[in-house]
Amino acid sequence: MGDLANFLLPNEPTCIVACSAAEARLWRSTSRFGEWQYLTCMSNPSATAREASFSSDRQGRSFDSFGAGRHAMSQAKSGHEQELQQFARQVAKYLNRSIANADFAHIVLIAAPRFLGCLRIELSDAARRALVLEESKNLTDLDDDAIKKYFE
C-alpha cells in the first residue's frame, strides 16, 4: 500500500499503530510534523505462551466410521491461532470504533507480517478506506522515540 521510507503523515488527525501478536501501541497525530499524542497500549500476554498451555489435556480419540481403527481428533485451529485472531479483533474494534466516531480521519498501520493479515480481516470497510499506509514490519521492540524517527 505504501512505502514507509517515503511516507509523510497527513495534516489531518491520524492514528499511528505499531503492533504485533503481543502488543499494540497507538498514537494520534494532528499534523505532519507535530507532536504525537499517546492513545493506548494493548497487550496480549498469551502470545508468548506455549501451545500446551492452551489445551487442558491430550486430543480426544475417535473410532473410524467403519473398521476397527482409532485415531486422534485434531483441532481446527491451534490455541495460538485463536489468541492471535482474538487480539487482532480487539485492536480492530478500537480502530473501527474510532473511525466511526470520527476521532481521526486516517490510519497508519505498521504490523508484524502475520498479525497484519489477521488485522486486515477484522477491519471494517470504513477503517480500510482510512488506511493511508500499511507496512509489514514489527516495530514493537523499539521504544516510542525510535518509532517516531521512521516518520521524520
KATAUR-V202043 format. One record per residue. N is the residue number from 1. RES is the residue in one small letter. PHI is phi in whole degrees, 0 to 359 (* if undefined). OMEGA is omega in whole degrees, 0 to 359 (999 if undefined). D_FIRST is the distance of its C-alpha to the first C-alpha in Angstrom with 2 decimals. Layout:
n->[N & N]
res->[RES & RES]
phi->[PHI & PHI]
omega->[OMEGA & OMEGA]
d_first->[D_FIRST & D_FIRST]
This chain:
n->[1 & 2 & 3 & 4 & 5 & 6 & 7 & 8 & 9 & 10 & 11 & 12 & 13 & 14 & 15 & 16 & 17 & 18 & 19 & 20 & 21 & 22 & 23 & 24 & 25 & 26 & 27 & 28 & 29 & 30 & 31 & 32 & 33 & 34 & 35 & 36 & 37 & 38 & 39 & 40 & 41 & 42 & 43 & 44 & 45 & 46 & 47 & 48 & 49 & 50 & 51 & 52 & 53 & 54 & 55 & 56 & 57 & 58 & 59 & 60 & 61 & 62 & 63 & 64 & 65 & 66 & 67 & 68 & 69 & 70 & 71 & 72 & 73 & 74 & 75 & 76 & 77 & 78 & 79 & 80 & 81 & 82 & 83 & 84 & 85 & 86 & 87 & 88 & 89 & 90 & 91 & 92 & 93 & 94 & 95 & 96 & 97 & 98 & 99 & 100 & 101 & 102 & 103 & 104 & 105 & 106 & 107 & 108 & 109 & 110 & 111 & 112 & 113 & 114 & 115 & 116 & 117 & 118 & 119 & 120 & 121 & 122 & 123 & 124 & 125 & 126 & 127 & 128 & 129 & 130 & 131 & 132 & 133 & 134 & 135 & 136 & 137 & 138 & 139 & 140 & 141 & 142 & 143 & 144 & 145 & 146 & 147 & 148 & 149 & 150 & 151 & 152]
res->[m & g & d & l & a & n & f & l & l & p & n & e & p & t & c & i & v & a & c & s & a & a & e & a & r & l & w & r & s & t & s & r & f & g & e & w & q & y & l & t & c & m & s & n & p & s & a & t & a & r & e & a & s & f & s & s & d & r & q & g & r & s & f & d & s & f & g & a & g & r & h & a & m & s & q & a & k & s & g & h & e & q & e & l & q & q & f & a & r & q & v & a & k & y & l & n & r & s & i & a & n & a & d & f & a & h & i & v & l & i & a & a & p & r & f & l & g & c & l & r & i & e & l & s & d & a & a & r & r & a & l & v & l & e & e & s & k & n & l & t & d & l & d & d & d & a & i & k & k & y & f & e]
phi->[* & 199 & 233 & 299 & 294 & 249 & 263 & 245 & 298 & 293 & 271 & 232 & 305 & 227 & 262 & 258 & 238 & 243 & 213 & 215 & 294 & 260 & 204 & 223 & 244 & 232 & 230 & 238 & 240 & 254 & 214 & 304 & 244 & 278 & 289 & 264 & 261 & 291 & 262 & 194 & 228 & 245 & 231 & 230 & 298 & 284 & 296 & 256 & 286 & 287 & 303 & 297 & 285 & 272 & 239 & 277 & 204 & 290 & 299 & 289 & 243 & 221 & 274 & 295 & 292 & 214 & 89 & 254 & 282 & 230 & 211 & 284 & 270 & 258 & 274 & 293 & 230 & 286 & 298 & 297 & 300 & 294 & 293 & 298 & 295 & 294 & 292 & 299 & 297 & 294 & 295 & 296 & 300 & 297 & 295 & 300 & 294 & 294 & 292 & 298 & 274 & 59 & 291 & 208 & 262 & 227 & 230 & 249 & 242 & 240 & 221 & 304 & 311 & 293 & 289 & 301 & 298 & 294 & 291 & 305 & 299 & 273 & 288 & 287 & 300 & 296 & 292 & 296 & 293 & 281 & 294 & 253 & 208 & 227 & 235 & 269 & 203 & 263 & 254 & 291 & 282 & 272 & 280 & 302 & 296 & 294 & 293 & 297 & 295 & 297 & 254 & 267]
omega->[182 & 181 & 184 & 182 & 183 & 186 & 172 & 178 & 176 & 176 & 177 & 179 & 185 & 175 & 177 & 184 & 172 & 186 & 174 & 180 & 184 & 187 & 173 & 176 & 183 & 177 & 176 & 177 & 180 & 177 & 186 & 184 & 182 & 177 & 175 & 175 & 179 & 180 & 184 & 173 & 176 & 179 & 181 & 183 & 182 & 180 & 181 & 180 & 177 & 181 & 181 & 181 & 180 & 180 & 185 & 181 & 180 & 178 & 177 & 179 & 182 & 175 & 174 & 180 & 173 & 181 & 185 & 184 & 174 & 179 & 179 & 176 & 181 & 177 & 179 & 179 & 176 & 178 & 178 & 180 & 181 & 179 & 178 & 180 & 179 & 179 & 176 & 178 & 180 & 179 & 180 & 179 & 178 & 180 & 180 & 181 & 181 & 177 & 179 & 179 & 182 & 175 & 173 & 186 & 185 & 176 & 170 & 187 & 177 & 187 & 174 & 188 & 183 & 181 & 179 & 178 & 179 & 182 & 178 & 182 & 186 & 181 & 177 & 178 & 180 & 179 & 177 & 178 & 181 & 180 & 176 & 175 & 177 & 185 & 180 & 183 & 179 & 179 & 187 & 177 & 181 & 175 & 186 & 181 & 178 & 178 & 180 & 180 & 177 & 185 & 179 & 999]
d_first->[0.00 & 3.76 & 7.23 & 9.74 & 12.64 & 12.08 & 10.88 & 13.65 & 14.24 & 15.20 & 18.98 & 19.04 & 19.48 & 16.39 & 16.35 & 15.11 & 15.18 & 15.95 & 17.09 & 18.47 & 21.00 & 23.71 & 22.53 & 20.23 & 20.71 & 19.64 & 20.27 & 20.40 & 19.93 & 21.51 & 21.06 & 19.02 & 21.74 & 23.68 & 24.67 & 22.71 & 24.66 & 24.70 & 24.23 & 24.84 & 24.65 & 24.71 & 26.06 & 26.61 & 29.72 & 29.94 & 26.84 & 29.25 & 32.16 & 33.73 & 33.29 & 37.05 & 36.91 & 35.08 & 37.93 & 41.55 & 43.18 & 42.88 & 41.53 & 44.02 & 46.06 & 46.61 & 49.20 & 48.34 & 49.04 & 51.94 & 53.78 & 54.37 & 51.00 & 48.94 & 45.40 & 42.94 & 40.60 & 36.99 & 34.47 & 31.48 & 29.15 & 30.00 & 30.61 & 27.65 & 25.32 & 26.89 & 26.66 & 22.98 & 22.28 & 24.64 & 23.02 & 19.51 & 21.38 & 22.98 & 19.85 & 18.21 & 21.59 & 21.56 & 18.15 & 19.14 & 22.51 & 21.38 & 19.14 & 22.09 & 24.47 & 22.47 & 22.67 & 19.39 & 17.14 & 13.69 & 12.17 & 10.54 & 10.32 & 11.25 & 13.04 & 15.02 & 13.56 & 16.23 & 16.17 & 12.47 & 13.33 & 16.41 & 14.91 & 12.46 & 15.72 & 17.56 & 15.43 & 17.06 & 15.75 & 16.23 & 14.29 & 11.22 & 11.68 & 12.09 & 8.74 & 7.69 & 5.96 & 5.64 & 7.48 & 9.91 & 12.99 & 16.33 & 17.64 & 20.29 & 23.03 & 22.76 & 24.70 & 23.36 & 24.18 & 22.34 & 19.10 & 19.68 & 20.23 & 16.60 & 16.18 & 19.33]
